[in-house]
């Protein structure tokens, strides 16, 4: 069977790609990954048997939406060309926006032969966009959501399953529980650096406080530049920017972390999303903070793996300090294991669904 996986960014920014690759028998299937290279930084390699087709066009994440339209249309043109030339039996679309961009073709020629990965509530306030998404879900072989909170935006269908933004290879190589340093408390943010408002509010409360350090790992562009500029202009000496990193470096600095900063600017999108970083906390036995009232915040409380905070209160840093100071690492590590076991169970269920879908003739 010829399979095409359509991504909307570089391979290294799609850890959820592994969920689908793990479900596909490489010896029985011809696999191609189509992806978008938006910058000139190094990317991850794939296994030699997996074909790669690159769409290359530079585009900043911080670019205004109206200026992204020409790039999106060019992406659509390239994607349709790849599909038509490849004559694929099945297509997996790893995001809603690329699925919408080629929805006319999917609905006409690939009904019940494509899989939709739903992981972003960005444009659903547009009624036309939402209608297209519903049509895609109903026409897909199955649909995976990266957050159970996203289900409220989708039709009530028994073909919707939960995936997780997690790399099983990381779970299989989990480090042992480690004691937190706490002198100072090392707060760390990694990944695409966003949410300038929230991060600056945190920096204001820990500014030059010897009890805390705040470390950022990721490209310094867009909102990251705003955060960095604030630190320079206000003489902040306990916030550090380490720049872009390789995925394998994550384990190293995770072991030098006492608290993961996973609180986000609160809006309709972030309220329901589950970030990749959310799983890193329980994997590496590190507590994290998330925005109070968000889906991730509720999960922290449910599983006991962190503390939700209200970023607009004057004493949230006191809440953080008290939580960390009173944390029992033995109890916390057991709760992390419980959460990860739940994730593994749902992950494996998803693999079984994918196996069934991909091996059904049609």
C-alpha positions as CSV (number, residue, x, y, z in Angstrom):
1,X,0.0,0.0,0.0
2,X,1.2,3.5,-0.8
3,X,0.8,5.9,2.1
4,X,1.3,9.6,2.1
5,X,1.7,11.5,5.4
6,X,1.1,15.3,5.0
7,X,2.8,17.6,7.6
8,X,2.6,21.3,7.9
9,X,6.0,22.0,9.3
10,X,9.5,20.5,9.6
11,X,9.9,16.9,10.7
12,X,11.6,17.9,14.0
13,X,8.5,20.0,15.0
14,X,6.2,17.0,14.4
15,X,6.8,14.6,17.3
16,X,3.3,13.3,16.8
17,X,4.5,11.9,13.4
18,X,6.0,9.0,15.3
19,X,2.5,7.9,16.5
20,X,1.6,7.1,12.8
21,X,5.0,5.7,11.8
22,X,4.9,3.3,14.7
23,X,1.6,2.0,13.4
24,X,2.7,1.4,9.8
25,X,4.5,-1.8,8.8
26,X,7.4,-0.5,6.7
27,X,8.0,-3.8,5.0
28,X,4.5,-4.0,3.7
29,X,3.9,-0.3,2.8
30,X,5.5,2.4,0.7
31,X,5.7,5.4,3.0
32,X,6.2,9.1,1.9
33,X,6.2,12.1,4.2
34,X,5.5,15.5,2.7
35,X,6.5,18.4,5.0
36,X,7.1,22.1,5.0
37,X,10.6,23.4,5.6
38,X,10.0,27.0,6.9
39,X,13.5,28.0,7.8
40,X,17.1,27.0,7.0
41,X,17.9,25.3,10.4
42,X,18.9,21.6,10.4
43,X,16.0,19.0,10.5
44,X,15.7,15.5,11.7
45,X,16.4,12.5,9.5
46,X,13.9,9.7,9.0
47,X,14.4,6.0,8.5
48,X,16.0,5.3,5.1
49,X,13.0,3.4,3.9
50,X,10.8,6.5,4.3
51,X,10.6,8.8,1.3
52,X,10.7,12.6,1.9
53,X,9.2,15.3,-0.2
54,X,10.0,18.8,1.0
55,X,8.0,22.0,0.4
56,X,10.5,24.8,1.1
57,X,9.4,28.4,1.7
58,X,10.5,30.5,4.6
59,X,7.8,31.8,6.8
60,X,8.0,33.2,10.3
61,X,5.6,31.8,12.9
62,X,5.0,35.4,14.0
63,X,4.0,36.6,10.5
64,X,0.5,38.1,10.3
65,X,-2.1,35.7,9.0
66,X,-2.9,37.8,6.0
67,X,0.7,37.6,4.9
68,X,0.7,33.8,5.2
69,X,-2.0,33.3,2.6
70,X,0.3,33.3,-0.5
71,X,2.5,30.7,1.2
72,X,-0.5,28.6,2.1
73,X,-1.8,28.6,-1.4
74,X,1.7,27.6,-2.7
75,X,1.7,24.8,-0.2
76,X,-1.7,23.6,-1.4
77,X,-0.5,23.6,-5.0
78,X,2.6,21.5,-4.1
79,X,0.5,19.1,-1.9
80,X,-2.0,18.4,-4.7
81,X,0.8,17.9,-7.2
82,X,2.4,15.3,-4.8
83,X,-0.9,13.5,-4.3
84,X,-1.8,13.4,-8.0
85,X,1.6,12.1,-9.1
86,X,1.9,9.6,-6.3
87,X,-1.5,8.0,-6.6
88,X,-1.6,7.0,-3.0
89,X,-3.9,4.5,-1.5
90,X,-4.2,6.3,1.9
91,X,-3.4,9.8,3.1
92,X,-2.8,10.9,6.7
93,X,-3.1,14.6,7.3
94,X,-1.2,15.8,10.4
95,X,-3.1,19.0,11.1
96,X,-6.5,20.6,10.3
97,X,-5.2,23.6,8.3
98,X,-3.5,21.5,5.5
99,X,-6.6,19.3,5.5
100,X,-8.8,22.3,4.9
101,X,-6.4,23.6,2.2
102,X,-6.8,20.4,0.2
103,X,-10.3,19.5,1.4
104,X,-12.0,19.7,-2.0
105,X,-9.7,16.9,-3.3
106,X,-9.9,14.8,-0.2
107,X,-13.7,14.9,-0.1
108,X,-14.0,14.1,-3.8
109,X,-11.3,11.4,-4.3
110,X,-10.3,10.1,-0.8
111,X,-13.6,9.6,1.1
112,X,-13.0,6.9,3.7
113,X,-9.4,6.7,2.6
114,X,-7.8,9.5,4.7
115,X,-7.1,10.0,8.3
116,X,-7.4,13.4,10.0
117,X,-5.3,14.4,12.9
118,X,-7.0,17.3,14.7
119,X,-4.7,19.3,16.9
120,X,-5.5,23.0,16.7
121,X,-8.5,25.1,17.4
122,X,-7.4,28.2,15.5
123,X,-9.9,29.1,12.8
124,X,-13.1,27.4,14.1
125,X,-14.6,30.7,14.9
126,X,-15.0,31.0,11.1
127,X,-18.2,29.2,10.3
128,X,-17.1,28.1,6.8
129,X,-13.9,26.6,8.2
130,X,-15.9,24.7,10.9
131,X,-18.3,23.3,8.2
132,X,-15.3,22.0,6.2
133,X,-13.8,20.4,9.3
134,X,-17.1,18.6,10.1
135,X,-17.3,17.4,6.5
136,X,-13.7,16.1,6.7
137,X,-14.3,14.3,10.0
138,X,-17.4,12.6,8.6
139,X,-15.6,11.6,5.4
140,X,-12.4,10.4,7.1
141,X,-11.7,6.8,7.9
142,X,-11.0,8.0,11.4
143,X,-10.0,11.1,13.3
144,X,-7.5,11.5,16.1
145,X,-7.6,14.4,18.5
146,X,-4.5,15.5,20.5
147,X,-6.7,16.7,23.4
148,X,-10.0,15.3,24.6
149,X,-11.2,18.8,25.1
150,X,-11.2,19.3,21.3
151,X,-14.1,16.8,21.0
152,X,-16.6,19.5,21.8
153,X,-15.8,21.2,18.5
154,X,-16.3,18.1,16.4
155,X,-19.4,16.1,15.3
156,X,-20.5,13.3,17.7
157,X,-18.9,10.4,15.8
158,X,-17.6,7.0,17.0
159,X,-14.6,7.3,14.6
160,X,-12.9,9.9,16.8
161,X,-10.0,8.6,19.0
162,X,-7.4,10.2,21.3
163,X,-3.7,10.4,20.3
164,X,-1.0,11.8,22.4
165,X,1.8,14.3,21.6
166,X,4.4,11.9,22.9
167,X,7.3,9.9,21.6
168,X,7.3,6.4,22.9
169,X,11.1,6.1,22.5
170,X,11.3,8.8,25.2
171,X,9.1,6.7,27.5
172,X,11.2,3.6,26.9
173,X,14.3,5.5,27.9
174,X,12.8,7.3,30.8
175,X,15.4,8.4,33.4
176,X,15.0,7.4,37.0
177,X,13.4,9.7,39.5
178,X,15.8,12.5,40.5
179,X,15.7,14.9,43.4
180,X,15.0,18.5,42.6
181,X,17.7,21.0,43.3
182,X,15.6,23.9,44.6
183,X,18.6,26.1,45.3
184,X,17.7,28.0,43.2
185,X,14.4,26.6,41.7
186,X,15.3,26.2,38.1
187,X,12.2,27.0,35.9
188,X,12.6,25.9,32.3
189,X,10.6,26.5,29.1
190,X,11.5,24.6,25.9
191,X,10.1,24.4,22.4
192,X,8.7,27.2,20.3
193,X,9.0,30.3,22.6
194,X,5.6,32.0,22.7
195,X,3.2,33.5,25.2
196,X,5.2,36.7,25.8
197,X,2.6,38.2,28.1
198,X,2.5,35.2,30.4
199,X,6.3,34.7,30.5
200,X,6.9,38.3,31.2
201,X,4.4,38.3,34.1
202,X,6.4,35.4,35.5
203,X,9.7,37.2,35.0
204,X,8.3,40.3,36.8
205,X,7.6,38.2,39.9
206,X,11.0,36.4,40.0
207,X,13.1,39.2,38.7
208,X,16.6,38.9,40.3
209,X,15.1,36.8,43.1
210,X,17.9,34.4,44.2
211,X,15.4,31.7,44.8
212,X,14.7,31.3,41.1
213,X,16.3,30.9,37.7
214,X,14.3,31.0,34.4
215,X,15.8,29.2,31.4
216,X,14.5,29.3,27.8
217,X,15.4,26.8,25.1
218,X,14.3,27.5,21.5
219,X,14.8,29.9,18.7
220,X,14.9,33.5,19.7
221,X,12.5,35.1,17.2
222,X,9.1,36.8,17.4
223,X,7.7,36.7,20.9
224,X,11.0,35.3,22.2
225,X,12.7,38.5,21.1
226,X,10.0,40.5,23.0
227,X,10.8,38.5,26.2
228,X,14.5,38.9,25.8
229,X,14.2,42.6,25.1
230,X,12.2,43.0,28.3
231,X,14.9,41.3,30.3
232,X,17.7,43.5,28.9
233,X,15.7,46.7,29.3
234,X,14.9,45.9,33.0
235,X,18.2,44.5,34.1
236,X,17.0,41.0,34.7
237,X,20.0,38.8,35.6
238,X,18.3,35.4,36.4
239,X,16.7,34.7,33.1
240,X,18.8,32.9,30.4
241,X,18.2,32.2,26.7
242,X,20.1,29.1,25.4
243,X,18.9,29.2,21.7
244,X,17.8,26.3,19.5
245,X,18.5,22.8,20.6
246,X,18.6,19.2,19.2
247,X,15.9,16.8,20.4
248,X,18.4,14.5,22.1
249,X,19.6,17.5,24.2
250,X,16.3,17.8,25.9
251,X,17.0,15.0,28.3
252,X,20.2,16.7,29.5
253,X,18.6,20.0,30.4
254,X,15.4,18.3,31.7
255,X,17.6,16.7,34.4
256,X,18.6,20.2,35.4
257,X,15.1,21.4,35.8
258,X,12.9,21.8,38.9
259,X,9.8,23.2,37.3
260,X,8.5,23.2,33.7
261,X,6.9,26.5,32.6
262,X,3.8,25.3,30.6
263,X,1.4,28.2,31.4
264,X,0.1,29.9,28.3
265,X,-1.7,33.1,27.4
266,X,-5.3,32.1,28.0
267,X,-7.6,32.0,25.0
268,X,-10.1,29.7,23.3
269,X,-7.2,27.8,21.6
270,X,-4.8,27.3,24.6
271,X,-7.7,26.6,26.9
272,X,-8.3,23.2,25.3
273,X,-4.9,22.3,23.9
274,X,-2.4,19.8,25.3
275,X,1.2,20.8,24.4
276,X,4.1,18.4,23.7
277,X,5.8,19.7,26.7
278,X,2.9,18.6,29.0
279,X,4.1,15.0,28.6
280,X,7.7,15.8,29.3
281,X,6.9,16.6,33.0
282,X,5.7,13.1,34.0
283,X,8.2,11.4,31.7
284,X,11.1,13.1,33.3
285,X,9.5,13.3,36.8
286,X,9.4,17.1,36.8
287,X,6.4,19.1,38.1
288,X,5.0,21.8,35.9
289,X,2.8,24.9,35.9
290,X,-0.2,25.3,33.6
291,X,-2.8,28.0,33.3
292,X,-5.6,27.7,35.8
293,X,-8.9,27.0,34.1
294,X,-7.3,25.3,31.1
295,X,-7.7,21.6,30.2
296,X,-4.0,21.0,31.0
297,X,-4.5,22.7,34.3
298,X,-7.4,20.4,35.1
299,X,-5.2,17.4,34.2
300,X,-2.5,18.6,36.6
301,X,-5.1,18.5,39.4
302,X,-6.6,15.2,38.3
303,X,-3.3,13.3,38.2
304,X,-1.4,15.4,40.8
305,X,1.5,16.1,38.5
306,X,1.8,19.9,38.9
307,X,0.0,23.1,39.9
308,X,-2.3,25.3,37.9
309,X,-1.7,29.1,38.4
310,X,-3.7,32.3,37.8
311,X,-1.1,34.4,36.0
312,X,-3.0,37.6,36.8
313,X,-2.8,37.3,40.6
314,X,-0.1,39.1,42.5
315,X,1.0,36.1,44.5
316,X,1.1,33.2,42.1
317,X,4.9,32.9,42.6
318,X,4.2,32.2,46.3
319,X,1.9,29.4,45.2
320,X,4.6,28.0,43.1
321,X,7.3,28.3,45.8
322,X,5.1,26.6,48.4
323,X,4.1,23.8,46.0
324,X,7.7,23.0,45.2
325,X,8.9,23.3,48.8
326,X,6.3,20.9,50.1
327,X,6.5,18.4,47.2
328,X,7.1,14.7,48.1
329,X,9.1,13.3,45.2
330,X,8.1,9.7,46.0
331,X,4.4,10.5,45.9
332,X,4.9,12.7,42.9
333,X,6.8,10.0,40.9
334,X,4.1,7.5,41.6
335,X,1.5,9.9,40.2
336,X,3.7,10.5,37.1
337,X,3.8,6.7,36.5
338,X,0.0,6.5,36.8
339,X,-0.4,9.2,34.2
340,X,2.1,7.7,31.8
341,X,0.5,4.2,32.1
342,X,-2.9,5.8,31.2
343,X,-1.3,7.5,28.2
344,X,0.4,4.3,27.0
345,X,-2.9,2.4,27.2
346,X,-4.7,5.0,25.1
347,X,-1.7,5.3,22.7
348,X,-1.8,1.5,22.1
349,X,-5.5,1.6,21.5
350,X,-4.9,4.2,18.8
351,X,-2.2,2.0,17.2
352,X,-4.8,-0.8,17.0
353,X,-7.3,1.4,15.4
354,X,-4.7,2.6,12.8
355,X,-3.7,-0.9,12.1
356,X,-7.2,-1.9,11.4
357,X,-7.9,1.2,9.2
358,X,-4.7,0.9,7.2
359,X,-5.2,-2.8,6.6
360,X,-8.8,-2.5,5.4
361,X,-9.1,-2.7,1.7
362,X,-11.0,0.1,-0.1
